[in-house]
Amino acid sequence: MANASSKKIAAANKQTLANLQKGFLSVNTIYFLWRIVYHWSSFTFSQFFLYVTTGGLTFLFYRLLNSSGTPTFGADNTLISSGEDLNAEGLTAYMFDIIYVTWFVHITTAFISNKFWLAYLVVDRKILKKLKQKVNQNVKPNLKRKLKRDK
């Protein structure tokens, strides 16, 4: 039964990684051709810096997801390891969020407006919300107990 589960995870990871690769190539090709080549005269250094920084971060996350989620097969094509589950919550899901927001920003800044770079503030807001939840769960109860003991 565990082997069937590993095979399902391996198949899902393989499909997810293929979709990520297609998305990465598509978005960056579109951005490069439309924004950099076709609209070169209005392409500034700050846009270049933002594109390279966010594109590099996205590529780094793609490589991390690829290395951790790629299944390993033996010489006889038997599944050795399914790789990490790319549908897992936590850091994996956060990396996917960053990748998708970056793709959205690249496409919208290429076709609509440079003000869409501000969409990254949504990601920061999500981090702050999670941090606030952790503080409320961990720090506040401990602080209340300490205040009761000090009385």
N, C-alpha and C positions, 0 to 999 in steps of 0.2 A: 504494500500500500504506500509506503514512503517513497518507493521508486516511482510510482505513478504520479505522486505529488511533485517530485523533483522534475519529472518530465514535463509536467504542466507548467511549472515555474520556468524551466528552460525554454519552452516554446513561447511563453508569454514574454520573457526577457528578449528573446531573439526578435520577435515582432516589434517590441517597444524600441529596441535599439535601431532596427531598420527604419522605423518611422522617425526617430530622432535624426538619423543621418539624412534622410530625405528632406526633413524640415530645415535642418541646418544648411544644407546645400541650396535649397530653394530660396530661403529668406535672404541669405547672403548674396546669392547670384542676382536676385531681384534688386536688392539694395545697391549692389555694386554697379549694375548696368544702368538703373534708373537714376539713382542719386549722384553717383560719382561720375559716371561716364556722360550721361545725357545732360545732367545739370551741373557740370563741373564749375561753371562760372560763379555759381552761388554756394559752392561747397567750401566751408571755412575750416581753419585749423581746429577750432573747438569741436566742430562736428566730426572731424577726422579723429580727434582724441577720444570723444565719447564713443564713436563707433568701434574703434580699435579696443578700447577698454572693455566695453560691454560684450563685444564679439569675442574677445579673448577670454573673458570670464565664462561666457557660454560654452566656448570650446573646451575650457578646462573642466567644467561640469560634465560636458558630454564625454570627455575622456575618462573621468572618474566613474561615471555611470557605466561606460563601456567596459572598463577594466573590472569593475566589481560585479557586473551583471552578465558577463559573457560566460556561457556554459563551457565546461571542459569535457572533452570526449577522449576516450582511450584509442589505442591503435585499431582495435576491433570495432570502433564506433559505438562503444558502450558509454553511457553517461557516467562520468566520474563525479562531476560537481555541476549543479544547476546554476551556480552563481548566486549572488545575493538577490533577494526578491525585490525587483524594481517597483513593485506596487506597494511597498512598505511605507509606513508613515514615518515622520521624523525628518531627518536630514535629506533623505532621498526625495521625499515629496517636496521639500523646500528647494532642492536643486532643480526639479522639474518646474516649479513655480517661477524661479528666476529665468530659466530658459524660455518659458512661454511669454513672460513679460518682456524679455529682451526681443523676441521675435515680433511681438506686437509693436513695441517701440520702434524697431527698425523699419517695419512696413509703414507704420503711420508717419514717421518722420520723413520717410522717402516720398510719400505721396500726398500727405496732408499738411503737416506743420511741425516745425522744430519744437514746439511747445509740448509735444508728446514725450519728450525726454523726462518731463515731470512725472510721468507714470511710475517711475521708480520710487516715488514717495509712497505709493501704495504698499510696496514691499516693506519699506521701513515701518510703516504703520502696523503692518501685520506682525513684525518683530516686536514692536512696542506692546502690542496687545498680548502676545504670548508671554513677554517678560512680566507684564502686569499680573497676568494669571499666576505665574510662578511665585511672584512676590506675595500675592494674596494667599496662595496655598501654603507657602513655607515660612515666610518672614513674619507675617501678621500674627499667626497663632503662637509662634515662639515669643514674640514681643509681648503679647498679652499674658502669657504664662510668666514671663520674667517680671512684668509689672505687678502681677499678683503676689509673687514671691517677695518682691521688694517692699510691699506694704506692710 
